[in-house]
Amino acid sequence: MREVFHQSLEDVQGRLVEIAELVAVAIEKATRAFGTSDVGLAEEVIEADQIIDDKAIELDELAIQILARQQPVARDLRIVVAALRVSASLERMGDIAEHIAQLTRMRFPERAIPRGLKNTFTKMGELDVRVARLLTELLRTEDLSLVEQIRVAEDKLDDLHISVFEKVLGDNWQGEAAATVDATLASRYHERFADHAESVAKKVLYLATGDWSADPEMVLRAQLDA
């Protein structure tokens, strides 16, 4: 019975990795479409979001079945509950990639990126793609060194997000109302994507330590010294 239970937990982890991989593909395509006004690529992201949603629902149903049939306790219970929360975050990250793609489609054939912000949004897109790939690897390997890398990338995205607001609120901003709205929304989407990734990373760290306030660098140092 325990063997079946542990196989189910492995299945949960495998499904989380699969969803994370789909999210990484979605954000890579969405940010590329946003930067190049590639409406065809944007459409691919929008259509594929339903696949992410469906797989998240399937994972949630599996986790609920495990809770009902196996009645896990202690760390096993934390794993299943965390999987439900991680699934929700990944599904939301997929939605955010879709929102970025929708901005591209809405403004086509014009560029969705307002004049003067191309370099900023290029950097934000690159960081979101990096975060998504790091998160996929973290879920696959549980390598806690990746938690800090995700946090650092998220901090950089926060700084870029602030810089967008400073730009559109500055005296030299000459963008029309639509451009201001686009810049504000797009910046928020990029920043929130990384926020969700960092939230997932913290949950993985908690599962490894049982401590919500654990410092990943200290945990790694303790593991090396053990």
C-alpha positions as CSV (number, residue, x, y, z in Angstrom):
1,M,0.0,0.0,0.0
2,R,2.8,2.4,0.9
3,E,4.5,1.6,-2.5
4,V,1.3,2.6,-4.3
5,F,1.2,5.8,-2.2
6,H,4.7,6.8,-3.0
7,Q,4.2,6.1,-6.7
8,S,1.2,8.5,-6.5
9,L,3.4,11.2,-4.9
10,E,6.0,10.7,-7.7
11,D,3.2,11.0,-10.2
12,V,2.2,14.3,-8.6
13,Q,5.8,15.6,-8.9
14,G,6.1,14.5,-12.5
15,R,2.9,16.3,-13.4
16,L,4.1,19.5,-11.7
17,V,7.2,19.4,-13.8
18,E,5.2,18.8,-16.9
19,I,3.0,21.8,-16.2
20,A,6.1,23.9,-15.4
21,E,7.6,22.9,-18.7
22,L,4.5,24.0,-20.6
23,V,4.5,27.3,-18.7
24,A,8.2,27.9,-19.6
25,V,7.3,27.4,-23.3
26,A,4.3,29.7,-23.0
27,I,6.3,32.6,-21.4
28,E,9.1,32.2,-23.9
29,K,6.7,32.4,-26.8
30,A,4.6,35.2,-25.3
31,T,7.6,37.4,-24.5
32,R,9.0,36.8,-28.0
33,A,5.7,37.6,-29.6
34,F,5.4,40.7,-27.5
35,G,8.8,41.9,-28.5
36,T,8.4,41.2,-32.3
37,S,4.6,41.7,-32.7
38,D,4.3,38.1,-33.9
39,V,0.6,37.6,-33.8
40,G,0.8,34.0,-34.9
41,L,3.1,33.1,-32.0
42,A,0.8,35.0,-29.7
43,E,-2.2,32.9,-30.9
44,E,-0.2,29.7,-30.1
45,V,0.2,30.9,-26.5
46,I,-3.5,31.8,-26.2
47,E,-4.7,28.4,-27.6
48,A,-2.2,26.4,-25.5
49,D,-3.3,27.9,-22.2
50,Q,-6.3,25.5,-22.1
51,I,-3.8,22.6,-22.1
52,I,-2.1,24.1,-19.0
53,D,-5.5,24.6,-17.3
54,D,-6.6,21.1,-18.0
55,K,-3.4,19.5,-16.7
56,A,-3.6,21.6,-13.6
57,I,-7.2,20.4,-13.0
58,E,-6.1,16.8,-13.5
59,L,-3.3,17.2,-11.0
60,D,-5.6,18.7,-8.5
61,E,-8.0,15.8,-8.9
62,L,-5.2,13.4,-8.3
63,A,-4.1,15.2,-5.2
64,I,-7.6,15.2,-3.8
65,Q,-7.9,11.5,-4.4
66,I,-4.7,10.9,-2.5
67,L,-6.0,13.0,0.4
68,A,-9.2,11.0,0.4
69,R,-7.9,7.5,0.0
70,Q,-4.5,7.6,1.6
71,Q,-5.1,10.1,4.4
72,P,-1.4,11.2,4.5
73,V,0.1,12.8,7.6
74,A,3.2,14.8,8.5
75,R,5.5,15.5,5.5
76,D,3.5,13.4,3.1
77,L,0.5,15.6,3.9
78,R,2.5,18.8,3.3
79,I,3.7,17.4,0.0
80,V,0.1,16.9,-1.3
81,V,-1.2,20.2,0.0
82,A,1.8,22.1,-1.4
83,A,1.2,20.4,-4.7
84,L,-2.3,21.8,-4.8
85,R,-0.9,25.3,-4.1
86,V,1.9,25.0,-6.6
87,S,-0.5,23.8,-9.3
88,A,-2.6,26.9,-8.7
89,S,0.5,29.1,-9.1
90,L,1.6,27.4,-12.2
91,E,-1.8,27.7,-13.7
92,R,-1.8,31.4,-12.9
93,M,1.6,31.8,-14.5
94,G,0.2,30.3,-17.7
95,D,-2.6,32.8,-17.6
96,I,-0.1,35.6,-17.3
97,A,1.8,34.4,-20.3
98,E,-1.6,34.3,-22.1
99,H,-2.3,37.9,-21.0
100,I,1.0,39.1,-22.5
101,A,0.1,37.3,-25.8
102,Q,-3.3,38.9,-25.8
103,L,-1.7,42.4,-25.6
104,T,0.3,41.5,-28.7
105,R,-2.8,40.4,-30.5
106,M,-4.8,43.4,-29.4
107,R,-2.3,45.9,-30.7
108,F,-1.4,44.1,-34.0
109,P,-0.2,45.2,-36.5
110,E,1.2,47.9,-34.3
111,R,3.9,47.1,-31.7
112,A,2.6,46.5,-28.2
113,I,5.7,47.8,-26.6
114,P,5.5,51.6,-26.3
115,R,8.3,53.7,-27.8
116,G,11.3,54.0,-25.4
117,L,10.6,50.9,-23.4
118,K,11.8,48.1,-25.8
119,N,15.1,47.4,-24.0
120,T,13.3,47.3,-20.6
121,F,10.7,44.8,-21.8
122,T,13.3,42.8,-23.5
123,K,15.2,42.4,-20.2
124,M,11.9,41.6,-18.4
125,G,11.1,38.9,-20.9
126,E,14.5,37.3,-20.6
127,L,14.3,37.3,-16.8
128,D,10.8,35.7,-16.9
129,V,12.0,33.0,-19.2
130,R,15.0,32.4,-17.0
131,V,12.8,32.2,-13.9
132,A,10.5,29.7,-15.6
133,R,13.4,27.4,-16.6
134,L,14.9,27.6,-13.1
135,L,11.6,26.8,-11.5
136,T,11.1,23.8,-13.8
137,E,14.5,22.5,-12.8
138,L,13.8,23.1,-9.1
139,L,10.6,21.1,-9.3
140,R,12.4,18.3,-11.1
141,T,15.5,18.1,-8.9
142,E,14.7,19.9,-5.7
143,D,18.1,21.6,-5.9
144,L,17.7,24.3,-3.3
145,S,20.5,26.4,-4.8
146,L,17.9,27.3,-7.5
147,V,15.7,29.0,-4.9
148,E,18.2,31.8,-4.4
149,Q,18.7,32.2,-8.2
150,I,14.9,32.7,-8.6
151,R,14.8,35.2,-5.8
152,V,17.7,37.3,-7.4
153,A,15.9,37.3,-10.8
154,E,12.6,38.3,-9.2
155,D,14.4,41.2,-7.5
156,K,15.7,42.4,-10.8
157,L,12.2,42.2,-12.3
158,D,10.9,44.3,-9.4
159,D,13.5,47.0,-10.2
160,L,12.6,47.0,-13.9
161,H,8.9,47.1,-13.0
162,I,9.5,50.2,-10.9
163,S,11.5,51.8,-13.8
164,V,8.6,51.4,-16.1
165,F,6.3,53.3,-13.7
166,E,8.9,56.0,-13.3
167,K,9.1,56.3,-17.1
168,V,5.4,56.6,-17.8
169,L,4.9,59.0,-14.9
170,G,7.8,61.2,-15.7
171,D,7.6,64.6,-17.3
172,N,9.2,63.5,-20.5
173,W,6.7,60.7,-21.2
174,Q,4.9,61.4,-24.5
175,G,3.0,58.2,-24.9
176,E,-0.7,58.3,-25.6
177,A,-3.2,56.9,-23.1
178,A,-3.2,53.5,-24.8
179,A,0.5,53.3,-24.7
180,T,0.5,54.1,-21.0
181,V,-2.0,51.4,-20.3
182,D,-0.1,48.9,-22.3
183,A,3.2,49.6,-20.6
184,T,1.6,49.5,-17.1
185,L,-0.2,46.2,-17.8
186,A,2.7,44.5,-19.5
187,S,5.1,45.5,-16.8
188,R,2.7,44.2,-14.1
189,Y,2.2,40.9,-15.9
190,H,6.0,40.4,-16.2
191,E,6.5,41.2,-12.5
192,R,3.7,39.0,-11.3
193,F,4.9,36.1,-13.3
194,A,8.1,36.1,-11.3
195,D,6.3,36.7,-8.1
196,H,4.4,33.4,-8.6
197,A,7.6,31.6,-9.4
198,E,9.3,32.9,-6.2
199,S,6.2,31.8,-4.2
200,V,6.5,28.3,-5.6
201,A,10.2,28.2,-4.9
202,K,9.5,29.1,-1.2
203,K,7.0,26.2,-1.0
204,V,9.7,23.8,-2.2
205,L,12.1,25.2,0.3
206,Y,9.5,24.8,3.0
207,L,9.0,21.1,2.1
208,A,12.7,20.5,2.3
209,T,13.1,22.3,5.7
210,G,9.7,22.5,7.4
211,D,10.5,26.2,8.0
212,W,8.8,29.0,6.1
213,S,11.5,31.4,7.1
214,A,14.4,29.2,6.1
215,D,17.3,30.9,4.3
216,P,18.3,28.7,1.2
217,E,22.0,29.6,1.5
218,M,22.1,28.5,5.1
219,V,20.2,25.3,4.3
220,L,22.7,24.5,1.6
221,R,25.7,25.3,3.8
222,A,24.2,23.0,6.5
223,Q,23.8,20.2,3.9
224,L,27.4,20.5,2.8
225,D,28.7,20.5,6.4
226,A,26.6,17.4,7.3
